[in-house]
Amino acid sequence: MERLPLGLVKSGLTAVIRDIRGSEHLKQELLEQGLVDGCRIKVVKNDTGGPLVISVNDTRLALGRGVALQVLVEEADSLKKFSRELGITNLCGTALCKEVGK
């Protein structure tokens, strides 16, 4: 499955976080906001200017363009197909995201 930077995902699409590039400080900041590997997010707003707005666990977050390009994701539709092929019902790590968000 193809991984692409979150900053390239169009508004309205859902994606799953697969990796975060960048410094340990950046990774820790995103972890504290609930953005972890396997977490399902929805891109609420991704216009040409300004921050990217995402929704994770019923919370909206604004990410700067530079940060959004450091987060690698897979589109959720390709994940659904993959999980159906394997007979897995939940690949997104939702429970983990909720635990981290507490």
C-alpha positions in Angstrom: 0.0 0.0 0.0 1.2 3.4 -0.9 2.2 5.8 1.9 1.9 9.5 1.2 2.4 12.7 3.2 -0.7 13.8 5.1 -0.3 17.2 3.5 -1.3 15.7 0.1 -4.5 14.1 1.2 -7.6 15.9 0.0 -10.3 17.4 2.2 -13.0 14.9 3.2 -10.9 11.8 2.9 -10.0 9.4 5.7 -6.5 8.1 6.2 -4.5 6.0 8.7 -1.2 7.2 10.1 1.7 4.8 9.3 4.8 6.8 10.2 6.0 10.1 11.4 9.3 11.5 10.1 11.2 14.3 11.7 12.7 14.9 15.1 12.0 13.0 18.3 10.5 16.3 19.7 8.0 16.4 16.8 7.1 12.8 17.2 6.5 13.3 21.0 4.3 16.4 20.3 2.2 14.5 17.9 2.0 11.5 20.2 0.7 13.8 23.0 -2.1 15.0 20.6 -3.1 11.4 19.9 -1.5 11.1 16.5 0.1 7.6 16.6 0.8 4.8 14.1 -2.4 3.1 13.2 -4.7 6.0 14.2 -7.5 6.8 11.8 -7.9 10.5 10.9 -10.2 12.5 8.7 -8.9 15.5 6.7 -11.4 18.3 7.4 -9.7 21.1 5.5 -6.7 21.0 3.1 -6.7 24.2 1.1 -3.7 25.6 -0.7 -3.0 28.1 2.0 -3.0 27.9 5.8 -2.9 24.9 8.1 -4.3 21.5 7.5 -7.3 20.7 9.8 -7.8 17.1 10.8 -10.3 15.2 13.0 -9.0 12.5 15.3 -11.1 11.0 18.1 -13.8 13.7 17.8 -11.2 16.4 18.2 -10.1 18.8 15.5 -6.4 19.7 15.2 -4.7 22.2 13.0 -1.3 21.2 11.6 1.2 23.4 9.8 2.1 22.4 6.3 5.6 21.4 7.3 4.3 19.1 10.0 1.6 17.6 7.7 4.3 16.6 5.2 6.2 14.7 8.0 3.2 12.5 8.7 3.0 9.5 6.4 -0.5 7.9 5.9 -2.3 5.4 3.9 -5.8 6.1 2.5 -8.4 4.3 4.5 -10.1 2.9 1.4 -7.1 0.8 0.5 -6.8 -0.3 4.1 -10.4 -1.5 4.0 -9.7 -3.6 1.0 -6.6 -5.1 2.5 -8.3 -5.9 5.8 -11.2 -7.6 4.0 -8.7 -9.7 2.1 -7.0 -10.8 5.4 -10.3 -11.2 7.2 -9.3 -8.5 9.8 -12.1 -6.2 11.0 -10.1 -3.4 12.6 -6.7 -2.3 11.4 -6.9 1.3 12.4 -5.8 1.1 16.0 -8.8 3.1 17.2 -8.5 1.7 20.8 -4.9 2.7 21.0 -5.8 6.3 19.8 -8.4 6.6 22.5 -6.0 5.4 25.2 -3.3 7.9 24.2 -5.8 10.7 24.0 -6.8 10.4 27.7 
